[in-house]
Amino acid sequence: MKPVIALVGRPNVGKSTLFNRLTRSRDALVADFPGLTRDRKYGEGRGASKPFIVIDTGGLEGGEEGIDFEMASQSLLAIEEADIVLLLVDGRAGLNPADEQIVEHLRKLGKPAFLIVNKVDGIDENVAVGDFYGLGIADIFAITASQGRGVSKMIEAVLAGYPEPLAEEERHEEGIRIAIAGRPNVGKSTLVNRMLGEERVVVFDMPGTTRDSVYIPFERHGKRYTLIDTAGIRRRGKTTQTVEKFSVVKSLTAIQDANVVVLVVDARDGIVEQDLHLLGYVLDAGRALVIALNKWDGMDLEQKKKIKSDIRRRFSFVDFAAIHFISALHGTGVGDLYQSIEKAYESAKRKLSTNQLTRILQDAVLDHAPPMINGRRIKMKYAHAGGQNPPVIVIHGKQTDKLPDHYKRYLEKTFRHVLKLEGTPVRIEMRADANPYTEHEQGLTGQQVAQKRRIAKNRKASSARDK
């Protein structure tokens, strides 16, 4: 088992910076802004001789109220599940009463703890460290997380008591990556906690509670998944703080990184323009899709009827996606999401054979022939798979670049219906065969150029024989 390391400390002491340094990533948001990290964030440690898992946490000060209390609860949970605790302190700010409170809590739990004095660049290291000996922690390391100074030496010493990994140790499989996306305050974090069966991320009645994309691996009925709780995405004009803009970028990146996106819509607000914008982004990214209308409980029959009618009208362009009516708070309908997620993932990753696709194409053309262009029928010869997640179907033929959009939509629906592809967009790419008699070779592939020259050579030889 990999050791689990929790990074704890007061706000703005450099926990997220150290997390990014240890994971060799930029996964955790970093800014000169106390209280930026709110949820537990997990990452795979990289660069050390031994593998480990590191947890980034929100700041602890004592006396937290409101959302800060929820954030502190997440940090305390991280301490409980960790094997090792790294207590970060600010070498420039010196000893703080909150540091003493955290040490006292660690002593009660009996957790192995190391004191990490951060931000010692440009100051006397001995003076910076000397202020913290009174905390009574024997193992003290001075580092500068932003520059990497002392970090490698520190992590090697922290892991010294753990065995070397076995050569045959299998890599942890993350399973299906499920991004929970939506506007602010529609219940995304509540849904994540309900799906996990624990209070894993901070839930508070305030838009913008989640600021970073939180990746959470878990197992259900023997199957592995990774849930991604994303920050709420609202219209560009409404996004003001720099931190919020970074959060939106992280959310959009998480959608790109996911296999399946669960778009959460607030049923009580109805379908708004931002829901449609988000839906368009998911489709542009080519991700499999499941739609969850949250806060369905407590609505009267007339409201439910109106919402269902609105959905059929405004979501008609994503008729391939399953729609669920749920209550994340009470758990109604949440378990049914998994079946649709599994179907969408299987459809998005399915391997398609050239013979099967070509046969479907030929049947589609036989049922409904493509239009005539300049007195000549558009001819489609064969089809093959061009990619997965989403499925890409490449069709070769003559004049296919002139095929109208309505016929492409007909082909897309035909492939989806025959192949029983559910929950995923399907992309059709048309490839027009090059005209070997054209005078120009610009834009032709090497194979097409060779074919053109071979035909020209044969024509010359034929002409010479005729003379």
C-alpha positions as CSV (number, residue, x, y, z in Angstrom):
1,M,0.0,0.0,0.0
2,K,1.2,3.5,-0.8
3,P,1.6,5.8,2.2
4,V,-0.9,8.7,2.4
5,I,0.6,12.1,3.3
6,A,-1.7,15.0,4.4
7,L,-0.5,18.6,4.0
8,V,-2.0,20.7,6.8
9,G,-1.5,24.2,8.2
10,R,-2.8,27.7,8.5
11,P,-4.2,29.4,5.3
12,N,-1.7,30.7,2.8
13,V,1.4,28.9,4.1
14,G,2.1,27.1,0.8
15,K,0.2,23.8,1.0
16,S,-1.1,23.9,-2.5
17,T,2.3,25.0,-3.9
18,L,3.9,22.0,-2.2
19,F,1.2,19.7,-3.4
20,N,1.9,20.8,-7.0
21,R,5.6,20.3,-6.4
22,L,5.2,16.8,-5.0
23,T,2.8,15.7,-7.8
24,R,4.7,17.5,-10.5
25,S,1.5,19.0,-11.7
26,R,-0.5,22.3,-11.6
27,D,-3.6,20.5,-10.4
28,A,-4.1,22.6,-7.2
29,L,-5.1,26.3,-7.6
30,V,-2.4,28.6,-6.2
31,A,-2.9,32.3,-5.5
32,D,-1.9,34.9,-2.9
33,F,-5.4,34.5,-1.5
34,P,-6.1,32.8,2.0
35,G,-8.8,30.1,2.0
36,L,-8.5,29.2,-1.7
37,T,-8.4,25.5,-1.1
38,R,-11.7,24.2,0.4
39,D,-11.9,20.5,-0.4
40,R,-9.5,17.6,0.1
41,K,-7.5,17.1,-3.1
42,Y,-5.7,13.9,-3.8
43,G,-2.6,13.4,-6.1
44,E,0.0,10.8,-6.9
45,G,3.4,11.7,-5.6
46,R,6.1,11.8,-8.3
47,G,9.9,12.2,-8.2
48,A,10.6,10.3,-5.0
49,S,12.1,6.8,-4.9
50,K,9.0,5.5,-3.3
51,P,5.4,6.1,-4.5
52,F,2.9,7.9,-2.2
53,I,-0.4,9.7,-2.2
54,V,-0.6,13.3,-1.1
55,I,-3.7,15.2,0.1
56,D,-4.0,19.0,-0.1
57,T,-6.3,20.5,2.5
58,G,-7.8,23.9,3.4
59,G,-6.3,26.1,6.1
60,L,-6.9,25.6,9.8
61,E,-7.0,28.5,12.3
62,G,-9.4,27.5,15.0
63,G,-12.7,29.2,15.7
64,E,-14.0,28.7,12.1
65,E,-17.6,29.5,11.4
66,G,-19.9,29.0,8.4
67,I,-18.1,27.7,5.3
68,D,-14.7,27.9,7.0
69,F,-16.0,25.4,9.6
70,E,-17.0,23.0,6.7
71,M,-13.5,23.5,5.2
72,A,-11.8,22.8,8.5
73,S,-13.8,19.6,8.8
74,Q,-12.4,18.4,5.5
75,S,-8.8,19.1,6.8
76,L,-9.5,17.1,10.0
77,L,-10.8,14.2,8.0
78,A,-7.7,14.2,5.8
79,I,-5.5,14.0,9.0
80,E,-7.5,11.0,10.2
81,E,-7.1,9.0,7.0
82,A,-3.4,9.9,6.5
83,D,-0.4,7.8,7.5
84,I,1.9,10.8,7.7
85,V,1.1,14.5,8.4
86,L,3.2,17.4,7.1
87,L,2.5,20.5,9.1
88,L,3.4,23.5,7.1
89,V,4.3,26.8,8.8
90,D,5.4,30.2,7.3
91,G,9.1,30.8,8.0
92,R,8.7,34.5,7.4
93,A,5.6,35.0,9.6
94,G,7.0,33.0,12.6
95,L,5.2,31.0,15.2
96,N,1.4,31.5,15.4
97,P,-1.0,30.3,18.1
98,A,-2.9,28.4,15.4
99,D,0.2,26.3,14.7
100,E,0.3,25.3,18.4
101,Q,-3.4,24.2,18.2
102,I,-2.8,22.0,15.2
103,V,0.2,20.4,16.9
104,E,-1.9,19.7,20.0
105,H,-4.6,18.0,17.8
106,L,-2.0,15.9,16.1
107,R,-0.6,14.7,19.5
108,K,-4.1,13.6,20.5
109,L,-4.4,11.5,17.3
110,G,-0.9,10.0,17.7
111,K,-0.1,10.7,14.0
112,P,3.5,10.7,12.7
113,A,4.1,14.4,12.0
114,F,6.9,16.4,10.5
115,L,7.3,20.2,10.7
116,I,7.9,21.9,7.4
117,V,9.1,25.5,7.6
118,N,8.3,27.0,4.2
119,K,9.3,30.3,2.5
120,V,12.9,30.4,3.8
121,D,14.3,31.8,0.6
122,G,16.2,35.1,1.2
123,I,16.3,34.8,5.0
124,D,18.6,33.0,7.5
125,E,17.4,29.4,7.6
126,N,18.6,28.8,11.2
127,V,16.8,31.9,12.5
128,A,13.5,30.9,10.6
129,V,13.6,27.3,12.0
130,G,14.6,28.3,15.5
131,D,11.3,30.0,16.3
132,F,9.5,26.6,15.9
133,Y,11.5,24.3,18.1
134,G,9.1,25.2,20.9
135,L,6.4,23.1,19.2
136,G,8.2,20.0,20.4
137,I,8.4,18.3,16.9
138,A,11.7,16.6,16.5
139,D,11.8,16.3,12.7
140,I,12.0,19.8,11.2
141,F,12.7,20.6,7.5
142,A,13.3,24.0,5.9
143,I,12.1,24.4,2.3
144,T,10.9,26.8,-0.3
145,A,8.1,25.0,-2.1
146,S,7.7,27.6,-4.9
147,Q,11.4,26.9,-6.0
148,G,11.7,23.3,-5.0
149,R,14.5,24.1,-2.5
150,G,14.9,21.2,0.0
151,V,11.7,19.4,-1.1
152,S,13.4,16.3,-2.5
153,K,15.5,15.8,0.6
154,M,12.5,16.4,2.8
155,I,10.2,13.8,1.1
156,E,13.0,11.2,1.0
157,A,13.4,11.5,4.8
158,V,9.7,11.4,5.4
159,L,9.4,8.1,3.4
160,A,12.5,6.5,4.8
161,G,10.6,4.2,7.1
162,Y,8.5,2.8,4.2
163,P,9.5,-0.2,2.1
164,E,10.5,-0.1,-1.6
165,P,7.6,-0.8,-4.0
166,L,7.3,-4.3,-5.4
167,A,8.2,-4.5,-9.1
168,E,5.0,-6.3,-10.0
169,E,2.8,-3.8,-8.1
170,E,-0.1,-3.0,-10.3
171,R,-0.9,0.6,-11.2
172,H,-4.1,1.9,-9.6
173,E,-6.9,1.9,-12.1
174,E,-9.0,5.0,-11.9
175,G,-12.0,3.5,-13.8
176,I,-14.6,5.6,-15.5
177,R,-13.9,9.3,-15.0
178,I,-17.2,11.1,-14.3
179,A,-17.3,14.9,-14.3
180,I,-20.2,16.5,-12.3
181,A,-20.7,19.8,-14.1
182,G,-23.3,22.6,-14.0
183,R,-24.0,26.2,-13.0
184,P,-23.1,27.4,-9.4
185,N,-25.4,26.2,-6.6
186,V,-27.3,23.5,-8.5
187,G,-26.2,20.8,-6.1
188,K,-23.1,19.3,-7.7
189,S,-21.2,18.8,-4.5
190,T,-24.3,17.4,-2.8
191,L,-24.6,14.9,-5.6
192,V,-20.9,13.9,-5.3
193,N,-21.3,13.3,-1.6
194,R,-24.5,11.3,-2.2
195,M,-22.8,9.1,-4.9
196,L,-19.9,8.5,-2.5
197,G,-22.0,7.9,0.6
198,E,-19.9,10.3,2.7
199,E,-19.4,14.0,3.2
200,R,-16.4,14.1,0.9
201,V,-16.6,17.7,-0.4
202,V,-17.7,21.0,1.2
203,V,-21.4,21.7,0.7
204,F,-22.6,25.2,1.7
205,D,-25.6,27.3,0.6
206,M,-23.4,29.8,-1.2
207,P,-22.6,30.0,-5.0
208,G,-19.0,29.3,-5.7
209,T,-18.3,27.0,-2.7
210,T,-16.2,24.6,-4.9
211,R,-13.3,26.5,-6.4
212,D,-11.1,23.7,-7.8
213,S,-11.8,20.4,-9.6
214,V,-11.6,17.6,-7.1
215,Y,-10.7,14.1,-8.4
216,I,-12.1,11.4,-6.1
217,P,-11.3,7.7,-6.9
218,F,-13.8,5.2,-5.4
219,E,-15.2,1.7,-5.9
220,R,-18.9,0.6,-6.2
221,H,-20.0,-3.0,-6.6
222,G,-16.5,-4.1,-7.6
223,K,-16.2,-1.4,-10.3
224,R,-13.8,1.5,-10.1
225,Y,-14.7,5.1,-10.9
226,T,-13.2,8.6,-10.5
227,L,-15.7,11.4,-9.6
228,I,-14.7,14.9,-10.6
229,D,-16.5,17.6,-8.6
230,T,-16.1,20.8,-10.7
231,A,-16.6,24.5,-9.8
232,G,-19.9,26.1,-11.1
233,I,-19.6,27.7,-14.5
234,R,-21.5,30.9,-15.2
235,R,-21.6,33.4,-18.0
236,R,-18.3,35.1,-18.8
237,G,-19.7,38.6,-17.9
238,K,-20.6,37.3,-14.4
239,T,-17.2,35.9,-13.7
240,T,-15.3,38.7,-11.9
241,Q,-12.7,37.5,-9.4
242,T,-9.4,36.1,-10.8
243,V,-9.7,33.0,-8.6
244,E,-13.2,32.3,-10.1
245,K,-11.8,32.6,-13.6
246,F,-9.2,30.1,-12.8
247,S,-11.9,27.8,-11.4
248,V,-13.9,28.0,-14.6
249,V,-10.8,27.0,-16.6
250,K,-10.2,24.1,-14.3
251,S,-13.8,23.0,-14.7
252,L,-13.6,23.1,-18.5
253,T,-10.3,21.2,-18.4
254,A,-12.0,18.5,-16.1
255,I,-14.8,18.1,-18.7
256,Q,-12.2,17.5,-21.4
257,D,-10.5,15.0,-19.1
258,A,-13.7,13.0,-18.3
259,N,-15.1,10.0,-20.0
260,V,-18.7,10.9,-19.0
261,V,-20.2,14.2,-18.0
262,V,-23.2,14.4,-15.7
263,L,-24.8,17.8,-16.4
264,V,-26.7,18.9,-13.3
265,V,-29.6,21.3,-13.9
266,D,-31.7,22.9,-11.2
267,A,-35.3,21.8,-11.9
268,R,-36.7,24.6,-9.9
269,D,-35.0,27.3,-12.0
270,G,-35.9,25.5,-15.3
271,I,-33.6,25.4,-18.3
272,V,-31.6,28.6,-18.6
273,E,-29.3,29.8,-21.3
274,Q,-26.1,28.9,-19.4
275,D,-27.3,25.3,-19.2
276,L,-27.4,25.3,-23.0
277,H,-24.0,26.9,-23.3
278,L,-22.5,24.3,-21.0
279,L,-24.3,21.5,-23.0
280,G,-22.7,22.9,-26.1
281,Y,-19.3,22.9,-24.6
282,V,-19.7,19.2,-23.6
283,L,-20.7,18.3,-27.1
284,D,-17.8,20.3,-28.6
285,A,-15.5,18.3,-26.3
286,G,-17.2,15.1,-27.6
287,R,-17.9,13.7,-24.2
288,A,-20.6,11.2,-23.3
289,L,-23.4,12.8,-21.5
290,V,-26.0,12.1,-18.8
291,I,-28.4,14.9,-17.7
292,A,-29.6,15.1,-14.1
293,L,-32.5,17.4,-13.1
294,N,-31.8,18.0,-9.4
295,K,-34.1,19.3,-6.7
296,W,-37.1,17.4,-8.2
297,D,-38.5,16.8,-4.7
298,G,-41.2,19.2,-3.5
299,M,-42.3,20.4,-6.9
300,D,-46.0,20.1,-7.7
301,L,-47.4,18.2,-10.7
302,E,-48.0,21.3,-12.7
303,Q,-44.4,22.4,-12.3
304,K,-43.1,19.0,-13.2
305,K,-45.2,18.8,-16.3
306,K,-44.0,22.2,-17.5
307,I,-40.3,21.3,-16.9
308,K,-40.7,18.0,-18.8
309,S,-42.3,19.9,-21.8
310,D,-39.5,22.4,-21.7
311,I,-36.8,19.7,-21.7
312,R,-38.3,17.9,-24.7
313,R,-38.3,21.2,-26.6
314,R,-34.9,22.7,-25.6
315,F,-32.9,19.5,-25.3
316,S,-34.1,18.0,-28.6
317,F,-30.6,18.2,-30.1
318,V,-29.2,15.8,-27.4
319,D,-32.0,13.2,-27.6
320,F,-29.3,10.5,-27.3
321,A,-28.6,11.5,-23.6
322,A,-30.5,9.9,-20.7
323,I,-32.4,12.3,-18.5
324,H,-32.9,11.6,-14.8
325,F,-35.1,13.4,-12.3
326,I,-33.3,13.3,-9.0
327,S,-32.9,14.7,-5.5
328,A,-29.3,14.8,-4.5
329,L,-30.2,15.9,-1.0
330,H,-32.5,12.9,-0.3
331,G,-30.9,10.4,-2.7
332,T,-34.0,9.9,-4.9
333,G,-33.0,8.6,-8.3
334,V,-29.3,9.0,-7.7
335,G,-28.5,5.2,-7.9
336,D,-30.1,5.1,-11.4
337,L,-27.4,7.4,-12.8
338,Y,-24.8,4.6,-12.8
339,Q,-26.7,2.5,-15.3
340,S,-26.8,5.4,-17.8
341,I,-23.2,6.3,-17.1
342,E,-22.1,2.7,-17.8
343,K,-24.1,2.6,-21.1
344,A,-22.7,6.0,-22.2
345,Y,-19.2,5.0,-21.5
346,E,-19.5,1.6,-23.3
347,S,-21.0,3.4,-26.3
348,A,-18.2,6.0,-26.4
349,K,-15.4,3.5,-26.1
350,R,-16.9,0.7,-28.4
351,K,-14.7,-0.6,-31.1
352,L,-16.3,-0.5,-34.6
353,S,-15.3,-2.7,-37.5
354,T,-14.9,-1.4,-41.1
355,N,-17.1,-4.2,-42.5
356,Q,-19.9,-3.4,-40.1
357,L,-19.7,0.4,-40.7
358,T,-19.5,0.0,-44.5
359,R,-22.6,-2.3,-44.5
360,I,-24.6,0.2,-42.5
361,L,-23.5,3.0,-44.9
362,Q,-24.6,1.0,-47.9
363,D,-28.0,0.2,-46.4
364,A,-28.5,3.9,-45.5
365,V,-27.6,5.0,-49.1
366,L,-30.0,2.4,-50.5
367,D,-32.8,3.7,-48.3
368,H,-32.2,7.3,-48.9
369,A,-29.8,8.2,-51.8
370,P,-27.5,11.3,-51.4
371,P,-28.3,14.4,-53.6
372,M,-27.0,15.2,-57.1
373,I,-24.2,17.8,-57.4
374,N,-23.7,19.3,-60.8
375,G,-25.6,16.5,-62.4
376,R,-23.5,13.8,-60.7
377,R,-24.6,11.7,-57.7
378,I,-22.4,12.0,-54.6
379,K,-20.8,8.5,-54.2
380,M,-19.9,7.0,-50.8
381,K,-17.7,3.9,-51.0
382,Y,-16.8,2.7,-47.5
383,A,-16.6,3.8,-43.9
384,H,-14.2,3.0,-41.0
385,A,-13.7,4.0,-37.4
386,G,-11.6,7.1,-36.9
387,G,-11.5,7.3,-33.1
388,Q,-13.2,6.7,-29.7
389,N,-14.7,8.9,-27.0
390,P,-16.5,10.1,-29.0
391,P,-16.9,7.5,-31.8
392,V,-15.6,9.0,-35.1
393,I,-16.8,7.5,-38.4
394,V,-14.8,8.4,-41.5
395,I,-16.6,8.0,-44.8
396,H,-14.7,7.9,-48.1
397,G,-16.1,8.6,-51.6
398,K,-16.5,11.1,-54.5
399,Q,-17.6,14.7,-53.9
400,T,-18.3,13.9,-50.2
401,D,-17.0,17.4,-49.3
402,K,-20.2,18.7,-50.9
403,L,-22.5,16.5,-48.9
404,P,-25.2,18.8,-47.2
405,D,-25.5,18.9,-43.4
406,H,-29.0,17.4,-43.3
407,Y,-27.7,14.2,-45.0
408,K,-24.8,14.0,-42.5
409,R,-27.4,14.2,-39.7
410,Y,-29.3,11.4,-41.4
411,L,-26.2,9.3,-41.5
412,E,-25.3,10.1,-37.9
413,K,-28.8,9.0,-36.7
414,T,-28.7,5.9,-38.8
415,F,-25.3,4.8,-37.3
416,R,-26.5,5.6,-33.8
417,H,-29.7,3.6,-34.2
418,V,-28.2,0.5,-35.8
419,L,-25.2,0.4,-33.5
420,K,-27.4,1.2,-30.5
421,L,-25.0,4.0,-29.3
422,E,-26.5,5.6,-26.2
423,G,-25.4,8.7,-24.3
424,T,-22.5,9.7,-26.7
425,P,-22.3,12.1,-29.6
426,V,-21.2,10.6,-32.9
427,R,-18.9,12.5,-35.3
428,I,-19.1,11.9,-39.1
429,E,-16.0,12.9,-41.1
430,M,-16.1,13.0,-44.9
431,R,-13.0,12.2,-47.0
432,A,-13.2,13.0,-50.7
433,D,-11.0,10.9,-53.0
434,A,-8.6,13.1,-55.0
435,N,-9.1,13.5,-58.7
436,P,-6.0,11.8,-60.3
437,Y,-6.4,13.9,-63.5
438,T,-6.0,17.2,-61.8
439,E,-3.0,19.3,-62.8
440,H,-2.0,20.3,-59.3
441,E,-0.4,18.1,-56.7
442,Q,-0.8,20.6,-53.9
443,G,-2.8,19.2,-51.0
444,L,-2.5,15.6,-52.1
445,T,-1.0,12.9,-49.9
446,G,2.1,11.0,-51.0
447,Q,-0.1,8.0,-52.0
448,Q,-2.3,10.2,-54.1
449,V,0.6,11.9,-55.8
450,A,2.1,8.4,-56.7
451,Q,-1.3,7.3,-58.1
452,K,-1.6,10.5,-60.2
453,R,1.9,10.0,-61.6
454,R,1.3,6.3,-62.3
455,I,-1.9,7.1,-64.3
456,A,-0.1,9.9,-66.2
457,K,2.8,7.5,-67.1
458,N,0.3,4.8,-68.3
459,R,-1.5,7.4,-70.4
460,K,1.8,8.4,-72.0
461,A,2.8,4.8,-72.7
462,S,-0.7,4.1,-74.2
463,S,-0.4,7.2,-76.5
464,A,3.1,6.1,-77.7
465,R,1.8,2.6,-78.6
466,D,-1.1,4.1,-80.6
467,K,1.3,6.1,-82.7
